[in-house]
């Protein structure tokens, strides 16, 4: 097998940023425009050249298109509004007991390295005359996760959105995430888990309510 040894692209990177000519498929619903897709393809082509690869070789010729489509999908939350999800799924209900949706899978991209982080979200609220369709809680998590993120901000965005639209007596959100920017590079700690929380209203002021939530999500013996 002949080993591929590309020439150093740094000598003339500007000549390497045009993607190889391929037939482009129609836009997917999550893609914004042909111009944006082509801009992403040029950027990926430059990236491949920058790591001293050959964008025109068989295994990489469609990589700019694949990555462009992937990035548009992974960041589609920028083009989605949580209010559109919530407004059609609010119901008047005389309920004042905790509503908990736990173990919601989420996948996001770290804004510092564009590497994935992923894990579980646990979301609870105590209603005040309004409840939200349960599946919409997971949709809110997904909308904010499908953006460039840090876990701390993602946690707060979920909690504040529920507080704003439901005006509940309290909201609690805990995220447990594994970050590939820590596991694949940097400190390379493969077993590390980041835990973040946003505690609002009754969950903050009532120790009993907060303790009940932590027990239900399995954190009663893992504080610290």
C-alpha positions as CSV (number, residue, x, y, z in Angstrom):
1,X,0.0,0.0,0.0
2,X,1.4,3.4,-1.0
3,X,1.4,5.8,1.9
4,X,-0.2,9.2,1.2
5,X,2.3,12.0,1.9
6,X,0.6,15.4,0.9
7,X,2.7,18.4,0.3
8,X,2.8,21.1,2.9
9,X,-0.4,23.2,2.2
10,X,0.9,26.2,4.2
11,X,2.9,27.4,1.2
12,X,-0.3,28.2,-0.7
13,X,-3.4,27.5,1.4
14,X,-5.5,29.8,-0.7
15,X,-5.4,27.4,-3.6
16,X,-6.7,24.5,-1.5
17,X,-9.9,26.1,-0.3
18,X,-12.1,25.2,-3.3
19,X,-14.0,22.0,-2.6
20,X,-13.6,19.3,-5.3
21,X,-16.4,19.4,-7.8
22,X,-19.3,17.1,-6.8
23,X,-23.0,17.0,-7.5
24,X,-24.8,18.7,-4.6
25,X,-28.1,17.2,-3.4
26,X,-31.1,19.3,-2.6
27,X,-31.1,21.2,0.7
28,X,-32.4,19.4,3.8
29,X,-35.0,21.2,5.9
30,X,-32.4,22.0,8.6
31,X,-30.1,23.6,6.0
32,X,-30.4,27.4,5.6
33,X,-29.1,28.1,2.1
34,X,-26.9,27.0,-0.7
35,X,-24.5,29.9,0.1
36,X,-24.1,28.8,3.7
37,X,-23.6,25.2,2.8
38,X,-20.9,26.2,0.2
39,X,-19.2,28.4,2.7
40,X,-19.0,25.6,5.2
41,X,-17.7,23.3,2.5
42,X,-14.9,25.7,1.7
43,X,-14.0,26.0,5.4
44,X,-13.8,22.2,5.7
45,X,-11.7,21.9,2.6
46,X,-9.3,24.5,4.1
47,X,-9.2,22.5,7.3
48,X,-8.3,19.3,5.5
49,X,-5.5,21.1,3.7
50,X,-4.4,22.7,7.0
51,X,-3.8,19.3,8.6
52,X,-1.8,18.3,5.5
53,X,-4.4,16.1,3.9
54,X,-5.5,15.9,0.3
55,X,-9.2,17.0,-0.1
56,X,-9.3,15.5,-3.6
57,X,-8.5,11.9,-2.6
58,X,-11.3,9.4,-2.8
59,X,-12.0,9.0,0.9
60,X,-12.2,12.8,1.4
61,X,-13.8,14.1,-1.8
62,X,-17.3,14.2,-0.2
63,X,-16.2,15.0,3.3
64,X,-16.7,18.8,3.0
65,X,-20.4,18.2,2.0
66,X,-20.9,15.6,4.7
67,X,-19.4,17.9,7.4
68,X,-21.3,20.9,6.2
69,X,-24.6,19.0,6.4
70,X,-23.7,17.6,9.8
71,X,-22.8,21.0,11.2
72,X,-26.1,22.5,10.0
73,X,-28.0,19.7,11.7
74,X,-26.0,19.9,14.9
75,X,-26.6,23.6,15.2
76,X,-30.2,23.7,14.0
77,X,-31.3,24.9,17.4
78,X,-30.3,28.4,16.3
79,X,-33.1,28.3,13.9
80,X,-35.7,27.0,16.3
81,X,-37.7,29.0,18.9
82,X,-38.7,27.3,22.2
83,X,-41.8,29.5,22.3
84,X,-43.1,27.8,19.2
85,X,-42.8,24.4,21.0
86,X,-44.3,25.6,24.3
87,X,-47.2,27.8,23.2
88,X,-49.0,24.9,21.5
89,X,-48.6,22.6,24.5
90,X,-49.6,24.6,27.6
91,X,-52.6,23.3,29.4
92,X,-54.6,24.7,32.3
93,X,-54.5,22.3,35.2
94,X,-55.0,22.4,38.9
95,X,-51.8,20.7,39.8
96,X,-49.2,21.7,42.3
97,X,-47.1,18.6,42.6
98,X,-43.6,18.2,41.2
99,X,-43.4,17.3,37.5
100,X,-40.1,15.6,36.7
101,X,-38.7,14.4,33.3
102,X,-35.3,12.8,34.0
103,X,-32.6,11.0,31.9
104,X,-33.3,13.1,28.8
105,X,-30.4,12.4,26.5
106,X,-28.7,15.5,25.0
107,X,-25.9,16.0,22.5
108,X,-24.2,19.3,22.0
109,X,-20.9,20.9,20.7
110,X,-18.5,22.7,23.0
111,X,-18.1,26.2,21.7
112,X,-14.4,26.3,22.7
113,X,-13.2,23.3,20.6
114,X,-16.2,22.3,18.5
115,X,-16.0,18.9,20.1
116,X,-19.1,17.0,21.4
117,X,-20.3,16.9,24.9
118,X,-23.3,14.7,25.8
119,X,-25.2,13.2,28.7
120,X,-28.4,13.3,30.7
121,X,-30.7,16.2,31.6
122,X,-33.1,16.1,34.6
123,X,-35.8,18.7,34.5
124,X,-38.5,19.4,37.1
125,X,-41.0,22.1,37.8
126,X,-43.8,22.7,40.3
127,X,-46.8,24.0,38.3
128,X,-48.9,27.0,39.0
129,X,-52.1,26.6,37.0
130,X,-50.2,25.6,33.9
131,X,-48.6,22.3,32.8
132,X,-46.5,21.5,29.7
133,X,-46.8,18.5,27.5
134,X,-44.1,16.1,28.7
135,X,-42.4,15.6,25.4
136,X,-41.9,19.3,25.0
137,X,-39.5,19.3,28.0
138,X,-37.2,17.1,25.9
139,X,-37.7,19.3,22.9
140,X,-36.6,22.4,24.9
141,X,-33.5,20.5,26.0
142,X,-32.8,19.6,22.4
143,X,-33.3,23.1,21.0
144,X,-30.7,24.6,23.3
145,X,-28.3,21.7,23.0
146,X,-28.3,22.0,19.2
147,X,-26.2,25.1,19.4
148,X,-22.6,25.9,20.3
149,X,-22.7,25.7,24.0
150,X,-21.1,25.5,27.4
151,X,-22.8,23.2,29.8
152,X,-23.4,25.9,32.4
153,X,-25.3,28.2,30.0
154,X,-27.2,25.3,28.6
155,X,-28.5,24.4,32.0
156,X,-29.6,28.0,32.7
157,X,-31.3,28.4,29.4
158,X,-33.5,25.4,29.9
159,X,-34.5,26.5,33.4
160,X,-35.1,30.2,32.5
161,X,-37.2,29.2,29.5
162,X,-39.5,27.1,31.7
163,X,-39.7,29.8,34.3
164,X,-40.6,32.5,31.7
165,X,-43.3,30.6,29.9
166,X,-44.9,28.5,32.7
167,X,-44.4,30.9,35.6
168,X,-44.3,27.9,37.9
169,X,-43.7,27.8,41.6
170,X,-40.2,26.5,41.0
171,X,-37.8,25.0,38.4
172,X,-34.9,22.7,38.8
173,X,-32.5,21.5,36.1
174,X,-29.5,19.2,36.5
175,X,-27.2,18.2,33.6
176,X,-24.6,15.5,33.7
177,X,-22.2,15.7,30.8
178,X,-19.2,14.0,29.4
179,X,-16.9,16.3,27.4
180,X,-14.7,15.0,24.6
181,X,-12.6,18.1,24.9
182,X,-11.5,16.7,28.3
183,X,-11.5,13.1,27.3
184,X,-9.8,13.1,23.9
185,X,-7.4,16.0,24.5
186,X,-6.1,18.3,27.2
187,X,-6.2,16.6,30.6
188,X,-7.5,13.3,28.9
189,X,-9.7,12.2,31.8
190,X,-11.9,9.6,30.2
191,X,-14.1,9.0,33.3
192,X,-14.8,12.6,34.2
193,X,-18.4,13.8,34.4
194,X,-19.5,17.5,34.7
195,X,-22.6,18.2,36.8
196,X,-24.3,21.6,36.6
197,X,-27.6,22.8,38.1
198,X,-30.0,25.7,37.9
199,X,-32.4,25.9,40.9
200,X,-35.2,28.5,40.9
201,X,-38.2,29.4,43.1
202,X,-39.4,26.8,45.5
203,X,-36.6,24.4,44.8
204,X,-34.2,27.1,46.1
205,X,-36.2,28.3,49.1
206,X,-37.4,24.9,50.3
207,X,-34.8,22.4,51.4
208,X,-37.4,19.6,51.5
209,X,-38.5,20.2,47.9
210,X,-34.9,20.4,46.7
211,X,-34.0,17.2,48.6
212,X,-37.0,15.4,47.1
213,X,-35.8,16.4,43.6
214,X,-32.2,15.3,44.3
215,X,-33.5,11.9,45.7
216,X,-35.7,11.3,42.6
217,X,-32.8,11.9,40.2
218,X,-30.5,9.8,42.3
219,X,-28.2,12.5,43.6
220,X,-29.1,12.4,47.3
221,X,-25.8,10.7,48.2
222,X,-23.6,12.4,45.6
223,X,-23.5,16.0,46.6
224,X,-20.3,17.9,46.9
